[in-house]
Amino acid sequence: MRAMGVFVAALAFVPSLRPTVAWGKEETENTKRFTLANGMTVLLEERHDLPLVYAGVVMKGGIAREPQGKEGLASFTARLMARGTKALSRNQIEEKFEEIGSSFAAQATMEALWLGGSVIARNVDAFLGLVASLVTTPTFPAAELEKLRREVLSEIDLRREDDQSSARLFFKRFLYGKHRLGRDDAGTRAAVKSFSRDDVAGFYSSSISAGNMIIAIAGDVTRADIEKKLSSAFGSLVGEAATTSGDAVAPQEVEGRRVLLVDRPGRTQTQMMVGQIAVPVTHPDYVPLTVANAAFGSGFTSRLMREVRVKRGWAYGARSMLVESRERGPFGIWTFPKNSDAMPTLDLVLKMYDEFSKNGITDEELEFAKGRLVGAHPFTMETAQKRVELVVRAELLGLPADFFLAYPQKVKAVTAKQVRDAVTRNLQAKNIAIVIVCTASHFKDKVAAVAGAKDVQIINYTDDLAP
């Protein structure tokens, strides 16, 4: 098999779903912003110590703009864009990326399609020309569409076979129902089977306009040089920014405690997720909640890890997460006890959740969490590529320009009262979703009483959860 220089799978440059922290002001001020003659935004972070250049094309709209019943179309479109242009076949595209010593990836996030990668500086002209051809002249060949359909269906099946991935997928869908935040990037089997070339071409057309796109550049280039190269490669694109990012319906919060058992016969261990809909990253309570989460369940020294693993040994790990999102992202707890410890663990987690939602964190936990967040932030911005990606991420999330510049100062300024108020306002242990991947017959008669739920829903792990 040919050595792969093209990676059309998980993006190295898509930010992870975790609270993000920033480098100091002196670093991020190096990011230059300018606009090409056609209205396309460029974000440039120069760095000349290595002869490498990263280039990422970002088309706003992503998963949030998928039509109902076409879940997974954003990712499918991004990947199919790399499988044939007016001038090149898929094999020719891959060979050209390899010839110039580059990497490439294509994927969708909730907010955008991302296509790009890295290349040796001397080959940046060829790389930009090749990426531009994928962006501006994709043909979505019928044969490649069918190949990709088979691949994605296999990927969906593989995710279901992994209990941890399965827990995350079912938790999102169970928590958000029909809302777009409940979607998986790969979609559902039924939706993927329904994709036509017209679906892909239509989604592409709704995203491809100069005013709707950002080009992120990092590495061994100068503004004068790269501006000419980008104008040459992408200057033919025209059009204004899109006016919509999909249906604007707010997600419906969980009422009471809802339990879903995802049935996998023969399991000796469970995968457990507990949580609720929280706040968007633009909310004033987001930073205080990030600090609270760091103390409660993020890291080995957190309260959850200490109680579940260190004191009781019921699971190898337990953590909580606050997902950054332009809309109301989830707050969730994840752990994975063996069957015999599953109900005691659930009972403990729910009691800890309840106490946390009522009282927040201690002063000692607050100071430790703030120190850890501030101390860790340089590692999220240690390369030019990471820095420019974070600037893009801020724009996609609708954050103010100084959000990441001021993040360490914002964390340092958080008070115990702000944390307590943010937690008590936004987290309620009485209104949560509980998803357990397990052998359902072991727990269906016990879990309702432990969880304090009126009923328990059971679904086979291979089925799609109806919204």
Steps between C-alpha positions, in 0.01 A plus 500: 500500500622852417635689802226737596574870480133586487297459817131551430383410846529664841662839460823575677402864485141485629498622860403246763179529694631633825523835671767691311765720651733739328861609476603843617411819319849541356458173309148525361550861389726353230194374315428735210153536351437629149249461220561402139346704219216246467402534868669186634642538851861397563654438843880479495743395773860531380769274643835464326696255713394198289441482122139382540164656414155405620197606296139435594190602306196548721150514351249623758184296543597146599274254675274780623378554144411137422133449405289275722528142378842565344714464811866450409475692171752768603779254568406293196520809278839609637649156444351460152647835395843332520405213268489661161521837324447615143866428429598225742380158615521387862819301433661796326410729791657264752812456286548875468470553876763231551732638233527836678548348848174621650225381727132570437173450683134584453222494757203689641445653842172642628593843364699435181657277237878485534744401222876537523830377631875569508774513239870583462526872438661467157192310378235735637397624151424147383321419826276807489419436134401144578286594801338779298403252229327280760315801640401666172456217247389178673296265280366254760549193275221241528742209548685682780170596663404134524844403634480771764148393593625146569792637702281724713247224566789280616629781722157540658493127573851509647408786732204299625731207570711718732310540827653835590422650160154349516436662838596843367283463189191387689551759774499787250191371322315416822581842650425716194236303312431657157728796560815521287727477806383141534648404164813299439731627226472167315119508510265206521487192277159602362618852416826387338314245286278781374776737382490584131742697288245782495500504882878536507515758222223702664672504838828598337332784310349636821848529656731598215527879477793730562320692773420176682858377518813542710849395398731432793872511425786428742871456459786608276331761279460877493181695449613657173588162353202301625247766403610472136493122511152486657362756257629289214367173641161614636432828321235347274264447794230760555191539717385638831495329839212264570220657699393191693664220693207263504184481698501730800287288733649484849563155651238376748627435848451165670216492750556265792745214480493301177681168464606321182658153510687418179487121491818305420468135604796336671653815647691479831564875511280805445553837333304767682420863411298741712429862422289784371486792258717787629603838354653631175865606505386862462304491828640703795486184713714295261841587649385454863346165400828400333680566828235306692529209258880494535461449874207261488598257229786603270832337581642240736474726806132581443224424746343234277825314442585509867166356612439244222850371433736593781276436800281217370669349196167466321631617162838579349383853429216749541484845351267783416506729199348829392488504122566831326226580253345800331169366627419338834758224516482214750645454845560131554661242728659182364620187678520127430460266800470123478152353536523427872596863574274670246202579724710614799700718262187651346360569845824669606528707181141623531554600864819681408325672210222611733742636760709674232194661338387639837831611649759531225863451603711590802738796516793261499368321190441836334858619539646166392275486190585856398871432536477182294304665218731800480810280528386267222401763246836535318478141380184579303679777310856374463511499118406752234242257365329466837495875546342579166247217541391645831439839339283324241321311774419824682344645188293187434373505858398865483743604773637852543839566347678511837345186649805275469746782561334574833419142601769453769403833653132402488578175683710676761220749563232236565372515860349232720164679482507510119570127487232416755243720325587360156469141621175548690344698212590256224539150644215304657544137599124449498479557122756276329545231237664171598633266233658164581645262241464161667328165496158644572359188665745551789371847585151560364334409833744701714598815319173693531510485879868596516458783250173626640339468156138421420581270211789348308537487124694210343645494149728258316844645433461446123177705477462871440331686781181663376498873581 
